[in-house]
Structure formats: structure tokens, C-alpha cells
Amino acid sequence: MPSKVQFGIKNLHYAVMQSDGSYNAPVAVNGTVSINLTPVGEMEPFYADNVLYYQSIGNQGYSGDIEIARVPDAMYTDVFGVSTDGNGIQTEDATAEPKPVALMFEIDGDVAKRCYVLYNVTLGRPPVNSSTINESKTPQTVSISLTAAPLASGVVLAKTGDNTFDSVKDLWYTLVYENGNIIGVKKGTVGAGSFTVQTSLSQGDTAYYKINDTLPTIGEEYSDLVGWTSVTVAVGGGIMGTGDEGDTLGIITTDANGMVNAIGEIVL
């Protein structure tokens, strides 16, 4: 059943974008209060035959702000270029430019949580503000402006939907989702030392599985891995193998150069 309403925001993470377009591992930011995003883009009407014949809407991403309890020290360093000396003193450099990041967060629904990623976000410098304590101690928050521009590919945002595999959501904050690099896995049958699962892979794909081991990272060479079993994906994304109930099943695929390009995991 589809979700009907949305609730609070949580699990804010940022992942710094490198010059080659790849991302560092996501970093959690605790104490998220709100996020506000306004679409950026102009409507372009075209008139013909004395009527509005066609209307296009441009998509230049989003602008808005995030409100959090406080900016963690790691974020000042990773994103805003603040340096720390041997005394633990942080120094802001006026020439430092904020690094673009992917911004990841979650909005609860009445049925399924919604996981989001904005791919090319520039954050404004955090303000420094506070106020005196009076009869009650009201926590002070920090509001940071943001702009989310399209990538060169045109992609701006991705989010999970009603039919997204739960296993994809479970891995959402371990890496930045792009190009199907998280494999959806649903448990099928388990018994007598064997299992069947359904995956988001296509029939005929080659995949590799392993029981009770740590998943490799995207970009790792498959030749460096030990003990993974090759399987051909069957109709409907099916994979069969050897394992018992309660085992953790890891699944990976590789690209033409033998590098890991997608990972998935589920408890049987």
C-alpha cells in the first residue's frame, strides 16, 4: 500500500564530491530539525494559433536551507575547509571554497521511509549565532543555505519509492546511490542448506555471492577477493546458492574491467 503522508526528517548525511565526480563515504550529521527545498527553473510558454500551444519547464535543481542543532567539527573541516592546528584550534580561511557534496536524508511515511540523495549540493557558510539564557533554555539551531545543481548527466535527485527493496534502504547511507550500485535483494526460500532470493538484477547477468563476510567497496578489484561464488541470474532476478537461515548473504557484480560496481546484502 502506498504511503499517504510524510512525517519527520532524520538521518542527514553528507558525502564530499571529489574532482573526478566520485564521493567520499557518507558522514552522519546528528540533530536535523528541517530541510526546505524550492525547485529552481523557469516556465517558457510558446504561443501559436492564438493559444498557449506548448509550455516547457526548466529544471535547474533546488535552492533552500537545512536547519540542524549544530555543525559538527568534521563538517567544518570536510566541507568548509576549516583547518585545525596542534592545539585543536579551528581556523577559517577566507580563500577556501566550500566543497560540493551529496546530501542524503530520510523522511518517514505512514508505510515506508523515503530515502533521498541530492547529488551536487553547495552549502553556504554556517552563521554564528546565540542568545542569552532567560527563564527557559531554548536550544539554538543553525540554518545553512544550500543550492542543488544538476550533474553533467542532468541528474539532480534520487529517492526510494513504494516498491524499493528494503535491502537498498538498509545500505543507503554506506555509499552514494548512483548507476544502480546498490543491488536490491528479497528473501525467497531457505532450507536444507540452500537458498533462493530475488534481486534487482536482470536475467543473464553474472553475479557473485558469499555468506557471512564483509561487502567489498565499489571500485575494488574482484581478483583481490577470495571465496566468492559466481552465479548466473535467473528469470525475475533469481539467484540460488548454498546457505542457511540466519546467514548474511552478500551479492556483488563487476564491470568490464573486473571492478566491483554494485553491492547488495540481506539476512536469509
N, C-alpha and C positions, 0 to 999 in steps of 0.2 A: 504494500500500500504506500503511495507517495506521501512525502511529508507535506503538511499543510501550513505550518507556521515555523518561525525561527525564534531561537532564544539567544543566549549569551555567546560572547566571543571568548575563546581561550586558545591555549597552545600557540601563542605567537612565536615564530622563529624567523631568523634572518639567515641567509646564506650569501656570502660575498661572491660577486661575479669576478672572475679573472679576465685578463685581456684576451684570452682565446675563446671566451664565451662559456667556459666551464664554471662550475660553482664549488666553493668550499662546502664542507659538511655544515648542515644547519645548526644554529645555536639558539637555544631557548631564551626567551625574554619573559620573565615572570611578571605578573601584576598587570595584565592588559585590561583596560577599562572599556575602550570603544575603538572602532575604526569606521571612518566615514569616507566613502569613495563616490566621486561625481564623474560620470562619463565626460570625456573631452572629445568634441567633434562637431562639425558644422553640418546643418541641413542645406542641401543645394537643390532648390526647386528648378524644374525645367518645364516651360510652358509651350504648348503647341495646340493648334486648333482652338485657340482662345480658352484653353482649360489647363489645369495642372496635369501635364502629361506624364511626368516621371519625377521622382524625388529621391535623391541619394543622401545617405547619412555617413559622414566620415567617422572613422574610429582612430583617434589619436591617443587612446589609452584612458587613464583616470588621473584625477587630482583629488587631494583630500588631506586627511590627517589621521594619526593614531594617538590615542591617549593611554599612557602607561603610568604605573606607580612611580617608577624611577628608571633612569637609563643605566644599565649595568656597565661596569668599568670595561668589560670586554668589548661592548658595543662601541664605546668611545674610541677604543684602540683600533678595532677591526674596520669600522665604517668611517669614522670621522678623522682618522689619522692622528689622534692624540697620542703622544709619546709618554713613557714612564721612565723616570731615572732610577738610580740605585736606592734612593730614599723613598721610593714609591710615590713620588710627586708626579702628577699628570700635567703635561704642558700642551696647550693648544697652539698650533701653528697656523697663522693666518693664510699661508700659501697652500695648505693642504686641502685637496678637493675630496668631498665625500665619495666613497666607492659605491658603485651601483650594487644592488643586492636583489635577490629573490626574497619576497616576503610571503611567509606561509602562516596560515591561521585556520581556525576551526569555528564553525557556527553550528550550535546544536539545533536539530529539528525535532519534531514530535515522533519521528520514526527513525531517522538515520542522521548521524552527524555529517556535516558538509565540510570537506577539507578543500582549502583554496591555496593557490600559489599565484602571486603576481611576479612576473619574470624579470622586469627591468625597472627597478624602483630606485629613485634618488630621494634620499631623506634630507630634510632641512636640518640645520644646526639646532640642537636642543636648547631651549631657553633656560635660564637660571632664575627661578622664582621661589619665593617663600612668603610666609606672612606670620605675624605674631600669634602666640597661643592665647586664647581667651578662655571662656567658661568650658568649652569643649574642644578637644583636639581633633580637628578635621584634617585628614590626610591631604597633602598637596600632591597633585599629579603633574605630569609633564605631557604637553601636546606637541607632537612633531609633525610638520607638514611633509607631504610626500607627492611625488608625481610618478606615475607608472606609464612608461612609453612602450610602444611595440618593439619587439626584437626585429632584426633584419628580416626574419622569416614572416613577420606580421603578427606573430603570436603575442598576446598581451597577458592572458589569464587562463588558468585551467582549474577545474573544480570537479569533485566527485559528484555522482548523481545517484538516483534511486537504485540503479542496477549495478553500481560499482561493487566489486568483490570486497568483502571486509578485510581480506588479507592485504589489499592495496592500501587501505586506510591505516592498517597496522604498521606499514613501512613508510608512511607518508613523510615523516619527519627525519628519516635516516638519510635521505638524499632529495634533491630537487627533481620532481617528476617531469620528464621530457622524453619524447620519442618512444613511449611505451617501455621505459626502463624498469618499471615495476610489473611483475607478472602476477595477474590475479589467479588465485587458487581456491577451489572449493572442495571440501572433503566429500569423497564418494563412499566406497565400501572399504572396510578394513577387517581382516580376519585371516587366520591360518598363516600369518607371516607375510601377507601380501596386501597391497592397497590399490585402489583406483582413485584418481582425483580428476576434476575438471579444471582446465586452465583457460586463460585468455589467449593462449597461443593458437596458431592455425594448424589445421591438419597438414601433415607432411613436414612440419618444422622439426629440426633436431634440437633437443633439449638435453640437459644433464641434471641428474638428481643425486642427492646424498642425504643420509639420515644422521641427525644429531651432530651437526657441525656448524661452524660459523660461516655465514654467507661471505663470499668474496666481495671486493669492491668493484664498481663499474670501472672498466679500463684495465683491470688486472689480466695478465696473460693466462689463458686456460692451461697452457703447458706447465705452468708453475703449480697447478693444483693437483692434489692427489686424492684418489678414491672416488671420483665422480663417475656415475654410470650413464652412458649415452642411451637415449630413447628417442623413438620417432613418435611425434604427436599424432594421435588417432583422431577419428571423427569427433567433432564437438569439443576439441581441445583436450581430449582424454589422454592421461598418462597412467600406466600401470608399472608397478615395481614391487620390491621386497621391503617390507617394514611392518611394524606392529602398532597397535593402538597406543596413543600417548607419545609416539616418536615425533620429533620435529623434522619435517620434510623440507629440504631446501631445493629449489629449482633455479637453474641459470640457462641462459642462451649466450652465444658468442657471435661476433660479426665475422666478416670475411677474412679478417686478419688474425682471428683466434683470440680476440679480446672480449672479456665479459661485457655484454651490453644490456643485460636485463637480469633481474633477480626476483625471486618470489619465495614465500615461506608460509607454512601452515603446520599446526599440530594435528596429527592424524587421530 
